[in-house]
């Protein structure tokens, strides 16, 4: 595994809101903006642009107003200093999530794994790590990640980074060096991009992506930055959604054994800890209900009822920084009712 440190999630805000540029406030413009806004929300909630191709989603887009809670108008300044009229829209979370369930689409909750991005640019043999928003590649990656609701971390490139890693180590994919330099950021996944121009003056980027113990590699080539970033976002989103998004085809929560688990947490020493744990668990997407199952000294056990597959719910629980997984001797623990037992320590 590239990263051996505890991962952490970033809470993504605004998954159910959208901002759409408009020419005026005519009925035609407003109607079109509602459709575009709902499409933006669906892509953020599912993490996938392909979800817009589903017949049920396409039908819903024609009636976007059904899912709309409120909207307003504002003005923003473009980079060239020109004003741009915008329509700000907020959609109903429950209705959108129900649309996803009806369409069999995954729901990617607000707790999302952070990806650390190392990007190296080669210009005629001179290699440099880039993280500046003014760089066209960085700006394009950030813009598209924002459209997906995908949190990215960029290295600070401060003195600590400069001491621990350089462009040559990234270009050569020295994994141990990358691991050590990345550990300070406690990201859940690491992406390394190496970009250069080939003999035909086309831009090419080689990508290496580590999530858990799996490494993925791919490349993209094109005359402009946009063609390089589109495949990147699709691959990243596909990997992250597969692990962290909640499927909507799970068994009914009434199936007590298959849809429930025991969450064992050590080092719970204060009543405030109990309150914090309960509040945290109730905000995790996919958990329908939480009950205190037992208490033994500073160890509490909670019974959780899941609305989705337990493996996906556990992936989200694993992202919580204050829960440190405990390595048990048993490969897979279960209680007397054959429920899986997830063992953590409270920090």
Residue, then its C-alpha position, 0 to 999 in steps of 0.5 A: x500500500x502506498x499510504x500507510x497512514x490513516x486516511x481522512x475524508x473531506x466534507x463536500x458542501x453544495x452537492x445539491x446546489x448549482x450555479x448556471x450562467x444566463x443571458x437574461x431572466x427570460x422564461x426560456x433562459x430560466x427553464x434551460x438553467x434549471x435543466x443544466x443545474x439539475x444535470x450538474x447536481x446529478x453528476x456531483x451526487x453520482x460522480x459520473x457524467x454517464x449517469x445523464x445517459x440513463x433514460x430515467x435521468x433524461x426524463x427527470x431533466x425535462x421536469x427539473x422544476x419538480x426537484x427544485x427548492x429555490x433559485x435566485x439571480x446574482x452577478x459575478x465577475x469573469x477573469x476578463x473583468x466582465x460581469x456575468x449574470x448567474x442563476x443559483x439553484x438549490x435542489x431537494x436532496x430527498x427527491x434527488x436521492x430518490x431519483x437516483x434510487x429509482x434509476x439504480x444510480x449510486x449515491x456518493x455522500x458528502x464524506x469523500x476521500x481526498x486525493x493528493x495530486x503530484x503534477x510534474x511538467x517537463x519543458x525541454x528536459x527541465x522538470x518542475x512540480x506545479x501546483x499553481x492555480x494559474x497553471x492551465x493544467x492545474x486550473x482545468x483539473x480543479x475546475x472539473x473536480x469541482x464539477x464532480x464534487x471531488x476533493x483534491x489536495x495539492x502539495x504545499x511545495x514548502x521547505x518540508x516538501x522540497x527536502x523530502x521530494x523533487x521532480x526527478x523522484x516523481x518522474x522516476x516514480x520512486x514509490x518509497x520517496x513518494x510515500x514518505x513525502x505524501x504521508x504528511x497530507x494523510x490523503x486516501x489516494x495519490x495521483x502522480x501526473x507527468x506531462x510533456x510535449x512529444x515530437x509532434x508538439x502534442x501534450x501527453x500526460x502519464x498518470x499513476x493512481x494509487x488507491x488502497x493496494x491497487x495501482x492504476x496507470x493510463x495516459x492521455x494525449x491531445x493538443x489542448x489541456x481539456x482533452x487531457x483532463x477529461x479521461x482523468x476525471x472519468x477514471x478517478x471518479x470511477x475508482x472512487x465511486x466504486x469504493x465509496x458511493x452507496x449502491x441503491x440496489x441493496x437488500x431491504x434494511x428489514x433483513x436484520x443480519x445482512x444489513x446490520x453490523x456491530x461497531x466496537x469503539x475503544x477508549x471512549x472515556x467521556x460522555x462527550x465522546x459518546x455524544x460526538x460518536x453518535x452525532x458522527x455516525x448519524x451523519x454518515x450516508x448509508x446508515x439508517x439507524x444507530x443504537x447503543x448495543x453494549x458498554x463495557x468500561x471504555x469500550x462501546x458497541x453500536x448496532x448500525x442498520x445500513x441502507x446500502x451494502x455494508x462494505x461500502x458503508x464501512x469504507x465511509x466509516x474508515x474515512x473518519x479521522x477520529x476512528x482508528x482501525x484496530x488490527x484484530x487477530x481474527x481475519x473477520x469478526x462476527x458476533x453471536x448473530x453473525x453480524x460483522x464486527x468493526x473494531x476501532x479506537x476513538x481518538 
